[in-house]
Amino acid sequence: MKLLQVIFGASLLSLGTFAHAGTLCQQKEQNVQNEIEIAQKHDNKHRVSGLQQALSEIRANCNDANLIKTHQEKIRQHEQKVSERERELQQEKAKGGNGNKIKKREKKLEEARNELKEVQAAPY
């Protein structure tokens, strides 16, 4: 339960920083800094170390154009996954598959659609 509170709190902090940060790289940097603060409060030294390394890499290599390009590629991959799941469901229905198999395909399709929505909603 405490982990969920930490994740929820981090999400709220992240949302708040989007309004204040300028570029995507600045947003990403600010999000990592917020995660570092949370990890420090919870005395998670390994997480702090990993996040500090990530922050260094962001500062050295981040560029908004690459973030946008990568984000668009993620969206495209998830769209393909949704299309594949739709095709699998249609094939199962056309084959006259049993109800359990169709339900399983519908569930996978719904999961793929939800993942796509999450990726689309992400800023980078």
Stockholm file with secondary structure:
# STOCKHOLM 1.0

chainA/1-124         MKLLQVIFGASLLSLGTFAHAGTLCQQKEQNVQNEIEIAQKHDNKHRVSGLQQALSEIRANCNDANLIKTHQEKIRQHEQKVSERERELQQEKAKGGNGNKIKKREKKLEEARNELKEVQAAPY
#=GR chainA/1-124 SS CHHHHHHHHHHHHHHHHHHHCCSHHHHHHHHHHHHHHHHHHTTCHHHHHHHHHHHHHHHHHCCHHHHHHHHHHHHHHHHHHHHHHHHHHHHHHHHTCCHHHHHHHHHHHHHHHHHHHHHHHSCC
#=GC SS_cons         CHHHHHHHHHHHHHHHHHHHCCSHHHHHHHHHHHHHHHHHHTTCHHHHHHHHHHHHHHHHHCCHHHHHHHHHHHHHHHHHHHHHHHHHHHHHHHHTCCHHHHHHHHHHHHHHHHHHHHHHHSCC
//
